[in-house]
Amino acid sequence: TQALPGAYWRLAFWPAEGVAKTAAWPALLMLAIVVCALCWLVINRFSTLKPKKQAQIGARPRPVEYTENEVNIDNTPPPAVIRAAAPKVSKTESVDRVRPVDIKPVIFKAYDIRGIVGTQLSEPIMRVLGLAIGTEAQHQEQTRIIVGRDGRLSSESFSDALIEGILASGCDVTDIGAVPTPLVYFASQHMRTHCGVVVTGSHNPQGYNGLKIVINDKTLSGDAIQGIYHRIQHSRLYSGEGQLRQADIIASYIEKVKQTVPLSRPLKVGVDCGNGIAGKVVPQLLTALGCEVHELFCKVDGHFPNHHPNPAQPQNMQDISKLVREKHLDIGLAFDGDGDRLGVVDGEGEIIWPDRLLMLFASDILKRHKGSTIVYDVKSTGLLRQVITKAGGKAMMCASGHSLIRAEMLKHEAKLAGELSGHIFFADNWYGFDDALFAACRLLALIADDPQRRGATEIFAAQPQSVSTPEILIDLDTAECRRFMTQFTQNAQFDDGEVITIDGVRVNFSNGWGLVRASNTVPGLTLRFEAETEEDLEQIKQQFIQQMLQVKPNLSLNF
């Protein structure tokens, strides 16, 4: 050190190398800070240039294909929900304003979504419906949905649009392609997704299409269907990025049916699929069971060039009836457009209506499940109650509609349910959904296993008999139907009958019954009548005609 002249200060000196070492540390620190800052700027710049990952309707990801060994998917946690417009609201109130199309409330029916292609349904509408359905599934803590479609001309493009919408909600999709409706239900159980949507017009005319929806193992109907509309109306829709997979479920379905319903002897079976989607599976299935299959109109064609695929109408059963008689077959089977409704003719080509099938199935099931509940709709024969009660079961009548019947079946833990239109539900060694293919196989098994080796004609001849009409449709505008039914319910007088109003007006008399109700699938009234004799049947019909004309004198009632 050295003192400074005239001052109290002293100077201190260090070696040069020490100074260099001390000065290097701040410089290195400063250099590191500068480098980090530059890196941050570069990363931030590139992240702003890179497109954000967000679910955009119309941007469909590449599907991941399943193999048969991968069909049982592991459960995955719900995806994060992106709240684009309202980050502070709860998940159930999240908002994503995607409503580019006008969706008419008329398409939201009592137990499905259904409308006219082009005017009421389109690809943009299907995308928004998919977004709402995917949102509702996640609201119920479900994150995966099976999607299938029928063979209608618009179904493939509608299915693609629906899938885009579901994915945009953040929900995963497994696309099983063109299959009968029951295979979508089966896949939702087999793959444990508990959710499924089918693009199908069912038995409606060619210009129609729609959606059948299952969420959390429940078929949507009534308020639940309206809830989908309200989500869209109020833009309560999630946003996310779901994953798309594809799977082939047909082989698994056929194998499961073979295991559940083996046939003790081969049968000669006629099959009329009416060019509906059932033709893709039914011949394979029955051949696998050992049947000799005679096919009619099993090539899928959305133009329905031969006859409309609706076995509830007698004119659509003429071809299969003729085939059975000409080929001397054991039985004839007919299916509707999406394969969830069954029609049957016996060995002589006579139509066996589905409520009579229920009598046979109920008698068989109640042998093993005494005291079980059997559910049937208001259009079904009054003889069903007698058969069910005699066999030791509980008979329960409910409103028509496949989803309504399914709900009653679950509520009462019924082993069997069905309706006149041909929807038949088995919870006895099956999954409880309406499946015309499985119902057909159960019928074949009962015939093959008959201890007396009787044919179908003899088996059905042994059942209680009555005289009845098929389902009768009176064309009428939907709004006019509602007005008519309101007035008819209030004003019709049937002093000698028991009036039941669970679905329209059914009147039970001592010698038969009659029914009038508004159809939930097409615009119009549906009627049916049953009695002990032809004379009684005509008398009941005339009572209804008289009462209906008092409400609406200009109705055309030619039945």
Secondary structure as GFF3:
##gff-version 3
##sequence-region A 1 559
A	DSSP	beta_strand	2	3	.	.	.	ID=ss1
A	DSSP	beta_strand	10	11	.	.	.	ID=ss2
A	DSSP	alpha_helix	16	49	.	.	.	ID=ss3
A	DSSP	beta_strand	64	65	.	.	.	ID=ss4
A	DSSP	three_ten_helix	68	70	.	.	.	ID=ss5
A	DSSP	three_ten_helix	91	93	.	.	.	ID=ss6
A	DSSP	three_ten_helix	105	107	.	.	.	ID=ss7
A	DSSP	beta_strand	113	116	.	.	.	ID=ss8
A	DSSP	alpha_helix	123	139	.	.	.	ID=ss9
A	DSSP	beta_strand	144	149	.	.	.	ID=ss10
A	DSSP	alpha_helix	155	168	.	.	.	ID=ss11
A	DSSP	beta_strand	172	178	.	.	.	ID=ss12
A	DSSP	alpha_helix	181	190	.	.	.	ID=ss13
A	DSSP	beta_strand	196	199	.	.	.	ID=ss14
A	DSSP	beta_strand	208	215	.	.	.	ID=ss15
A	DSSP	beta_strand	218	219	.	.	.	ID=ss16
A	DSSP	alpha_helix	223	233	.	.	.	ID=ss17
A	DSSP	beta_strand	244	246	.	.	.	ID=ss18
A	DSSP	alpha_helix	250	260	.	.	.	ID=ss19
A	DSSP	beta_strand	268	272	.	.	.	ID=ss20
A	DSSP	three_ten_helix	277	280	.	.	.	ID=ss21
A	DSSP	alpha_helix	282	288	.	.	.	ID=ss22
A	DSSP	beta_strand	292	296	.	.	.	ID=ss23
A	DSSP	three_ten_helix	314	317	.	.	.	ID=ss24
A	DSSP	alpha_helix	318	327	.	.	.	ID=ss25
A	DSSP	beta_strand	331	335	.	.	.	ID=ss26
A	DSSP	beta_strand	342	345	.	.	.	ID=ss27
A	DSSP	beta_strand	351	352	.	.	.	ID=ss28
A	DSSP	alpha_helix	354	368	.	.	.	ID=ss29
A	DSSP	beta_strand	373	377	.	.	.	ID=ss30
A	DSSP	alpha_helix	383	390	.	.	.	ID=ss31
A	DSSP	beta_strand	394	398	.	.	.	ID=ss32
A	DSSP	alpha_helix	402	412	.	.	.	ID=ss33
A	DSSP	beta_strand	416	418	.	.	.	ID=ss34
A	DSSP	beta_strand	424	426	.	.	.	ID=ss35
A	DSSP	alpha_helix	436	448	.	.	.	ID=ss36
A	DSSP	alpha_helix	456	461	.	.	.	ID=ss37
A	DSSP	beta_strand	467	468	.	.	.	ID=ss38
A	DSSP	beta_strand	472	475	.	.	.	ID=ss39
A	DSSP	alpha_helix	478	491	.	.	.	ID=ss40
A	DSSP	beta_strand	498	500	.	.	.	ID=ss41
A	DSSP	beta_strand	505	509	.	.	.	ID=ss42
A	DSSP	beta_strand	512	518	.	.	.	ID=ss43
A	DSSP	beta_strand	524	531	.	.	.	ID=ss44
A	DSSP	alpha_helix	534	551	.	.	.	ID=ss45
###
